Amino acid sequence: MNEYELKVYEEVEAWKRKLTRRSGMMNRLSKKAQSKVNEIIPEKVHEVMTESIKGMVKTTLFGSQVTTNKNQAKGLTLIERDELMLKKTAAYQKTAMVEGAGTGAGGILLGLADFPLLLSIKMKFLFDAAAVYGFNTKEYEERLFILHVFQLAFSSDEIRKETLDVMEHWDDRKTVLVEMDWRKFQQEYRDYIDFVKMMQLVPGIGAFVGAYANNNLLKQLGETAMNAYRMRILQKSPEL
């Protein structure tokens, strides 16, 4: 392991410790309240929402697969991949900010359109992230890994720990994973962003909230994707 890889290893370990720390009291209370709300929502509504999110995600996965340049980082070193990843993240943050500001300023109807638009930006970003680190998204397992990266970025303490454990042992777990738990996937994501997205619909502050929130969501997703793929690359190092 060279000097840069050792530095990255320490950063990934710090990132994992941060992920497994308990959330603050406000986040825990918010999650508890959302869980209570979810309990009183009729099962049929949960089923419709799950199928809707599943359909949206699968559509964006297909579109991202077609449009992503798979050879954009061919032959790069880890430090060069990281530099490219940071540039990609910054570019996608700007795109998400513009989208959030536009839909936030447009009132309730455009605000509701933000959900699928932002979801497609995030999925396209994750395909680019996989390509930057040299993983082939033509393989079903790699597309499944992308969904786990997404879930890791936007979930509660318990689900985050479960997801990280799966990803840390991906080569062993991927052979038995057939499909995502779509009910868990949509509920965790929706609970995570519900409050900020409702604030985006408020007249007068919607544009600011939309831009700020989308920027932070992409920043968080970028950090998660970068470290998730670094973790996999380092696991293949014979010196670990």
C-alpha positions in Angstrom: 0.0 0.0 0.0 1.5 3.3 -1.0 1.4 6.6 1.0 -1.8 7.9 -0.7 -3.6 4.6 -0.3 -2.7 4.6 3.4 -4.2 8.1 3.7 -7.3 7.0 1.9 -7.6 3.9 4.2 -7.5 6.2 7.3 -10.2 8.5 5.7 -12.4 5.5 4.9 -12.1 4.2 8.4 -13.0 7.6 9.8 -16.0 7.8 7.5 -17.2 4.4 8.6 -17.0 5.5 12.3 -19.0 8.6 11.5 -21.7 6.5 9.7 -22.1 4.2 12.7 -22.3 7.0 15.3 -25.8 7.5 16.8 -27.7 10.4 15.3 -28.5 13.5 17.3 -31.7 13.7 19.4 -33.6 15.8 16.9 -33.0 13.3 14.1 -34.0 10.4 16.3 -37.2 12.2 17.4 -38.0 13.0 13.8 -37.5 9.4 12.7 -39.7 8.2 15.6 -42.5 10.6 14.6 -42.2 9.6 10.9 -42.4 5.9 11.9 -45.6 6.6 13.8 -47.1 8.3 10.7 -46.1 5.4 8.6 -47.9 3.0 10.9 -51.2 4.8 10.3 -50.9 5.1 6.6 -53.0 2.4 4.9 -51.1 -0.6 3.5 -52.5 0.1 0.0 -50.9 3.5 0.1 -47.5 2.0 1.1 -47.8 -0.5 -1.8 -48.6 2.3 -4.3 -45.7 4.4 -3.1 -43.3 1.5 -3.1 -44.2 0.6 -6.7 -44.0 4.2 -7.8 -40.5 4.7 -6.4 -39.4 1.3 -7.7 -40.6 2.3 -11.2 -38.9 5.7 -11.1 -35.6 4.2 -9.9 -35.6 1.5 -12.5 -36.4 4.0 -15.2 -33.5 6.3 -14.2 -31.2 3.3 -13.8 -31.8 2.3 -17.4 -31.4 5.9 -18.7 -28.2 6.4 -16.7 -26.8 3.1 -17.9 -27.2 4.2 -21.5 -25.8 7.7 -21.2 -22.8 7.0 -18.9 -19.3 7.0 -20.4 -17.9 3.8 -19.1 -14.3 4.5 -20.1 -13.9 8.0 -18.7 -11.4 7.0 -16.0 -9.6 4.1 -17.8 -6.0 3.7 -16.6 -6.2 6.3 -13.8 -4.5 5.9 -10.4 -6.5 6.1 -7.2 -5.5 9.7 -6.6 -6.5 10.7 -10.1 -9.9 8.9 -9.7 -10.5 10.8 -6.4 -9.6 14.1 -8.1 -12.1 13.3 -10.9 -14.7 12.3 -8.4 -14.5 15.6 -6.6 -14.9 17.5 -9.8 -17.9 15.3 -10.8 -19.5 15.9 -7.3 -19.1 19.6 -7.6 -20.6 19.7 -11.1 -23.6 17.6 -10.0 -24.1 19.8 -6.9 -24.4 22.8 -9.2 -26.9 21.0 -11.4 -29.0 19.9 -8.3 -28.9 23.5 -6.9 -30.3 24.9 -10.2 -33.0 22.3 -10.3 -33.9 22.8 -6.7 -34.1 26.6 -7.0 -36.2 26.4 -10.2 -38.7 23.9 -8.8 -38.7 25.6 -5.4 -39.6 29.0 -6.9 -42.4 27.5 -9.0 -44.8 26.8 -6.2 -46.5 23.5 -5.3 -46.8 22.0 -8.7 -43.2 22.4 -9.7 -42.1 21.6 -6.2 -43.8 18.2 -6.5 -41.8 17.7 -9.8 -38.6 18.1 -7.9 -38.8 14.6 -6.4 -38.4 12.6 -9.7 -36.0 15.2 -11.2 -33.6 15.1 -8.2 -33.8 11.3 -8.1 -32.7 11.1 -11.7 -29.8 13.5 -11.1 -28.7 11.3 -8.1 -28.8 8.1 -10.1 -26.9 9.5 -13.0 -24.3 10.8 -10.6 -23.9 7.3 -9.0 -23.4 5.7 -12.4 -20.7 8.3 -13.1 -19.1 7.5 -9.7 -19.0 3.8 -10.5 -17.3 4.5 -13.8 -14.8 6.8 -12.2 -13.7 4.0 -9.9 -13.7 1.4 -12.7 -16.7 -0.7 -11.9 -18.8 -2.0 -14.7 -22.5 -1.1 -14.3 -23.5 -3.5 -17.1 -23.3 -6.1 -14.4 -26.5 -6.5 -12.4 -24.5 -6.7 -9.1 -22.9 -3.3 -9.7 -26.3 -1.7 -10.3 -27.5 -3.3 -7.1 -24.4 -1.9 -5.3 -25.4 1.6 -6.6 -28.8 1.2 -4.9 -27.0 0.3 -1.7 -24.8 3.4 -1.9 -28.0 5.4 -2.3 -29.7 3.7 0.7 -26.5 4.2 2.8 -26.6 7.9 2.1 -30.2 8.5 3.0 -31.4 6.2 5.8 -31.8 6.0 9.6 -29.2 4.8 12.0 -30.3 1.1 12.0 -30.7 0.7 8.3 -27.4 2.6 7.7 -25.5 0.1 9.8 -27.2 -2.8 8.1 -26.4 -1.4 4.7 -22.8 -0.7 5.5 -22.3 -4.2 6.8 -23.6 -5.6 3.5 -21.3 -3.3 1.5 -18.3 -4.1 3.5 -18.8 -7.8 2.6 -20.0 -7.2 -0.9 -18.2 -10.0 -2.7 -19.8 -12.5 -0.3 -23.2 -10.9 -0.1 -23.8 -10.0 -3.7 -24.3 -13.7 -4.7 -27.3 -14.0 -2.5 -28.9 -10.6 -3.1 -31.5 -10.9 -5.8 -33.5 -7.6 -5.4 -33.6 -4.5 -3.2 -36.1 -4.3 -0.4 -38.1 -1.6 -2.2 -40.5 -1.0 0.7 -37.5 -0.2 3.0 -35.7 1.7 0.2 -38.6 4.1 -0.5 -39.6 4.6 3.1 -36.1 5.4 4.4 -35.5 7.9 1.5 -38.9 9.5 1.9 -38.5 9.8 5.7 -35.0 11.3 5.3 -36.0 14.1 2.9 -39.7 14.7 3.9 -39.2 17.8 6.1 -36.9 19.7 3.8 -38.9 18.9 0.7 -42.1 20.2 2.4 -40.3 23.4 3.3 -39.4 23.7 -0.4 -43.1 24.1 -1.1 -43.5 27.2 1.1 -43.9 30.4 -1.0 -41.1 32.9 -0.6 -38.4 30.6 0.7 -38.9 27.6 -1.7 -36.2 28.5 -4.1 -33.6 29.1 -1.4 -34.5 25.9 0.5 -34.6 23.9 -2.7 -31.1 25.0 -3.8 -29.6 24.6 -0.4 -31.1 21.2 0.3 -30.3 19.8 -3.1 -26.7 21.0 -2.8 -26.3 19.3 0.6 -28.0 16.1 -0.6 -25.6 15.7 -3.5 -22.6 16.6 -1.3 -23.7 13.8 1.1 -24.2 11.3 -1.7 -20.8 12.2 -3.2 -19.0 11.6 0.1 -20.9 8.3 0.5 -20.2 7.1 -3.1 -16.5 8.1 -3.0 -15.8 6.3 0.2 -17.9 3.2 -0.7 -15.9 2.7 -3.9 -12.6 3.5 -2.2 -13.4 0.9 0.4 -14.0 -1.8 -2.3 -10.7 -0.9 -4.1 -8.7 -1.0 -0.9 -10.2 -4.4 0.1 -8.6 -5.8 -3.0 -5.2 -4.6 -1.9 -3.0 -7.6 -0.9 -1.4 -5.5 1.8 -4.6 -5.0 3.8 
